[in-house]
Amino acid sequence: MAAALLLIAAPHALAAAAAPPDVLDGVFYTFGIAATIFYTALILVIGPLRFLSFGAFAALMLLLWSTLDGTLTWLVGGSQRFADSAPLVAAGLLAGFGFLQAAWAIDSPHRYDALKPVLIALGACCLIIPFGLPFFSYFALYLPMNVLVLVMLVLQVLPPLTWRSLSPQQHRWALLTPIAMAAATLLVYAAHFSFVGFSRPELDVINRALFLGYVVFSLATATANVLAIARDKEDAEKTTLLADKRSAEARLALLAAERRYTEVQAVAAEKARQLASASQDLKAPIEALRAALEQTAAPGNRAARMLEAVDYLDRLAGAYVNEASLDAAYHESEDAEAVSGEAAEIVQLSLLIATLSHMFARDADQRGVRLGTVDSGLEVIAAPLVLMRMLSNLVANALQHGQANRVLIGVRRLPGEAALQVIDDGVGMTPEALAGHLEPGATPADPDGGGLGLAVVREFAASHGYGFTIRSMPGRGTCAEIRVPRALRHDRV
């Protein structure tokens, strides 16, 4: 900028003859070349390589200055004609490259995109002007060239204003720093031409300081953008790694869920197999019970209700054979809907217990289990089919899984209630095993005495307001109890 202003003011003063470099020249060029090399090495290490153009721009600025102070002419041993024309050629190269770089370095999309064609055209003009040396005077070419150099240096502020990687504060510095340098240059030369009258050595020092300041500013701004791009790239890589980590964790969780699902499927298949086996065992006693009820002398309405219960149990056993779970059979079949919504009525426990005894007598004989009953004249207020299903589950559980020698079905009178009990002297269960079998969806029992349908019985009891408890001791047996309201006015002694 200082060089351009000085060229406009006195172009003949800068067509310096060959001069050997002094100490000031050594300091100036050492600093400028070192800064350019450092910047170039930095870009080669961290990239992106397209920002090497700013290093080339700084090198061209040093080249221009070397033509102005006679250093280049001294190095190459050039003539006075070389000394006169070299600054114009160097200025054309610098200005042309600067305009093209400004157009190329603007980040799109941006409102400054409209300036790109203008910048490219100005760059082309700068590269063409030196070819006019054989046809025009030096002054005629130097003056427009130096104006173009000044415009190019001012427009170098445009690209940093479009760089998204820079912070707002860095954008302000990119705008204010060249403005401050231009103002300082104008003040220096205004003072020089007005009243101070700096000597040539003093102007050299001032010009070189302003020149190096601009070079350092250009390289520092480009370096800040490069570092910001590297930081953004690192942040993006961290974000990608974090996303990949979360994706991997999600895949692992999915695999774990698939393994759990496979395990649950295996458990469900085993449960269905055991339920099907149990249903086959129930077929024979159900048929025997139906035959016995058809011959019973019980009142027709009660006998019909009990036959309806037997038919329901038969269909329920068929559902087990078809691999339907106990819960699915309950929730999905029309019979189950009828059972769950059945109205409570007075039920004679003697008839209920006799039905259960007939139902499971053959199964008990085949297993070598003594099935006993305790008759009771109590009557209760309950849904008969629900009560039948709950008790049949408990008796089937005791026969098939309790490994008992004896199973007893009885009734215990309580204040306002009747406690229907199914007691066996089998292997029993530990508290932990019992708690597990009472959980919804528990696996079918092993030969350790675990329960078939205990969770279903508890669910039925809770949904109908009945009490349900079960006590078990390993090696001593199990006692399951259902408590229902008594029909007090109808109790028989």
Secondary structure, 3 states (H helix, E strand, C coil): CHHHHHHHHCHHHHCCCCCCCCHHHHHHHHHHHHHHHHHHHHHHHHCCHHHHHHHHHHHHHHHHHHHHCCHHHHHHCCCHHHHHHHHHHHHHHHHHHHHHHHHHHCCCCCHHHHHHHHHHHHHHHHHHHHHHCCCCCHHHHHHHHHHHHHHHHHHCCHHHHHCCCCCHHHHHHHHHHHHHHHHHHHHHHHHHHHHHCCCHHHHHHHHHHHHHHHHHHHHHHHHHHHHHHHHHHHHHHHHHHHHHHHHHHHHHHHHHHHHHHHHHHHHHHHHHHHHHHHHHHHHHHHHHHHHHHHCCCCCHHHHHHHHHHHHHHHHHHHHHHCCCCHHHHHHHCHHHHHHHCCCCEEEEHHHHHHHHHHHHHHHHHHHCCEEEECCCCCEEEECHHHHHHHHHHHHHHHHHHCCCCEEEEEEEEECCEEEEEEEECCCCCCHHHHHHHCCCCCCCCCCCCCCCCHHHHHHHHHHHCCEEEEEEECCCEEEEEEEEEECHHHCCC
